[in-house]
Amino acid sequence: MTLSACIKKKLGKFTLDVKFETSGGILALLGASGSGKSMTLKCIAGIETPDEGRIELDGRVLFDSAKRINLPTRERKVGYLFQHYALFPNMTATENVMAAARGSRAERRRIAEEKLASMYLLDSKNKYPGQLSGGQQQRVALARMLVGEPATILLDEPLSALDSYLKWQLEMELVEIFRGFDKPVVYVTHNRNEVYRISDDVCVLEHGKSENVVPTQDMFLKPRTLAAALISGCKNFSRARKTGEHRVFAEDWNLELDVAAAVPEEVKHIGVRSHAIKAAHISRGLSQKEPLPGDAHANVFACRIDKIVREMFSVIAMISPEGADPGSKHAAIRIKMVNDKWDALGDPAVSFSIDIRIDPAEVLLLE
C-alpha cells in the first residue's frame, strides 16, 4: 500500500512545496517548528486544501487539483492523531472510541472495549478525558483512530506533551503497534532522537521545502545537504570548495582537509560531528606538535580554546583554528569528550592551545 503526496500551498509569505512517497513502514517528516510538517498532514487528511498537487493512497486519488478531485475527510480513510488528541471532553473513553466505530450501538461498544483492552485501558473505560493522564488520553485517541480501520496513519508530534519517562514508555508502545500495521505511517516530529529510534525512512523539511526520502540510517550517517546535517545534530560547519579529488578548503576555518570520499564539484559546505574530533597536546601557546595517533599527517591542526563547558558526563570545548575567519558564525569548532578523556589531557583552560585531528572519513560533504 502506497501513499504519495505532491502538495503546494501558499500561506502568506510562506510556501509549502512538499513531495514524497512511502509504502508501509514509518516515514518521519523531520523539521524545525514552522517548516510545514503539520500543514502537510492536514492537507493529506483533507483538513486543509492545497493550491495545487496530487495526493494518492492505495490507488485512490484523494486530491488532484488538475482534475478537481478533493475527497472530504470522512471518505479518505486517513487516521490522524492530533498533537493534543482532540478527545470529546463530555464523553467517556468508551464513548470516544465508539464514535469512530461502525455497527449497532452494542457492536460499537464491544469493538471499543476490545480496542481499549488492547491499550491496557479497560479499567479506565468509564472515565472522562479530564480524569485521564496524558498518556491515557493518547492511548484513547489511538484506539479511536484504529477502530476506523484507516488506510494510513498520520501522527502529529504525538509525544511532545508528555514527560520524559512516560514519553519513553509510550514511544515503545507506539513502535509495537505500528510495526504490526502493514500500511503507511507518517510521523511528524522535530525530535531527531525519536526519528532515529522509530522511523524507517526520513523526509527533511526546511522552510516548507522537502528533500528526498532517505533511509533513516543514511540521513544520520551520511546526510547529503546542509539542512539534513543540521537537523541530524551535526554542530560544526564551514563553507567549502573543492581543491582536489579528496581535498576541500574549509573557508570559515581557513583549513585544507583530506576527505575519504571523492569530492563532488557541487560541494558547498562540510560538516564534522563534535564527537568525531580527536584532541591532544594541550599547551599554553598555539604551536603545531607531533601528529595525533592515526594517519601520520592527515588533518592535524592547532587551535585555541575559547570556551569550556562541563556537563555531567562530558566536556564541550569551543575552539578556533589558527587563521579562522573571526567574522564568521561558523569559525568556532565544537568538540565533545567524555570527562575522563578530557581530564587525561591535563588541566586545559581558556586561551590554551589544543591540537585536533579530524578523521578524513568523518568529514561530511554537503550540497
C-alpha positions, 0 to 999 in steps of 0.5 A, a space after each residue: 500500500 502506497 501513499 504519495 503526496 505532491 502538495 503546494 500551498 501558499 500561506 502568506 509569505 510562506 510556501 509549502 512545496 512538499 513531495 514524497 512517497 512511502 509504502 508501509 513502514 514509518 516515514 518521519 517528516 523531520 523539521 524545525 517548528 514552522 517548516 510545514 510538517 503539520 500543514 502537510 498532514 492536514 492537507 493529506 487528511 483533507 483538513 486543509 486544501 492545497 493550491 495545487 498537487 496530487 495526493 494518492 493512497 492505495 490507488 485512490 486519488 484523494 486530491 488532484 487539483 488538475 482534475 478537481 478531485 478533493 475527497 472530504 475527510 470522512 471518505 479518505 480513510 486517513 487516521 490522524 492523531 492530533 498533537 493534543 488528541 482532540 478527545 470529546 471532553 463530555 464523553 467517556 473513553 468508551 464513548 470516544 472510541 465508539 464514535 469512530 466505530 461502525 455497527 449497532 450501538 452494542 457492536 460499537 461498544 464491544 469493538 471499543 472495549 476490545 480496542 481499549 483492552 488492547 491499550 491496557 485501558 479497560 479499567 479506565 473505560 468509564 472515565 472522562 478525558 479530564 480524569 485521564 493522564 496524558 498518556 491515557 488520553 493518547 492511548 484513547 485517541 489511538 484506539 479511536 483512530 484504529 477502530 476506523 480501520 484507516 488506510 494510513 496513519 498520520 501522527 502529529 508530534 504525538 509525544 511532545 506533551 508528555 514527560 520524559 519517562 512516560 514519553 519513553 514508555 509510550 514511544 515503545 508502545 507506539 513502535 509495537 503497534 505500528 510495526 504490526 500495521 502493514 500500511 503507511 505511517 507518517 510521523 511528524 516530529 522535530 525530535 531527531 532522537 525519536 526519528 532515529 529510534 522509530 522511523 524507517 525512512 526520513 523526509 527533511 523539511 526546511 522552510 516548507 521545502 522537502 528533500 528526498 526520502 532517505 533511509 533513516 540510517 543514511 540521513 544520520 550517517 551520511 546526510 547529503 545537504 546542509 539542512 539534513 546535517 543540521 537537523 541530524 545534530 551535526 554542530 560544526 560547519 564551514 563553507 567549502 570548495 573543492 581543491 582536489 579529488 579528496 581535498 576541500 578548503 574549509 573557508 570559515 576555518 581557513 583549513 585544507 582537509 583530506 576527505 575519504 570520499 571523492 569530492 563532488 564539484 557541487 560541494 558547498 559546505 562540510 560538516 564534522 560531528 563534535 564527537 568525531 574530533 580527536 584532541 591532544 597536546 594541550 599547551 599554553 601557546 598555539 604551536 603545531 606538535 607531533 601528529 595525533 595517533 592515526 594517519 601520520 599527517 592527515 588533518 592535524 591542526 592547532 587551535 585555541 580554546 575559547 570556551 569550556 563547558 562541563 556537563 555531567 558526563 562530558 566536556 564541550 570545548 569551543 575552539 578556533 583554528 589558527 587563521 579562522 575567519 573571526 567574522 564568521 558564525 561558523 569559525 568556532 569548532 565544537 568538540 565533545 569528550 567524555 570527562 575522563 578523556 578530557 581530564 587525561 589531557 591535563 588541566 586545559 583552560 581558556 586561551 590554551 592551545 589544543 591540537 585536533 585531528 579530524 578523521 578524513 572519513 568523518 568529514 561530511 560533504 554537503 550540497 
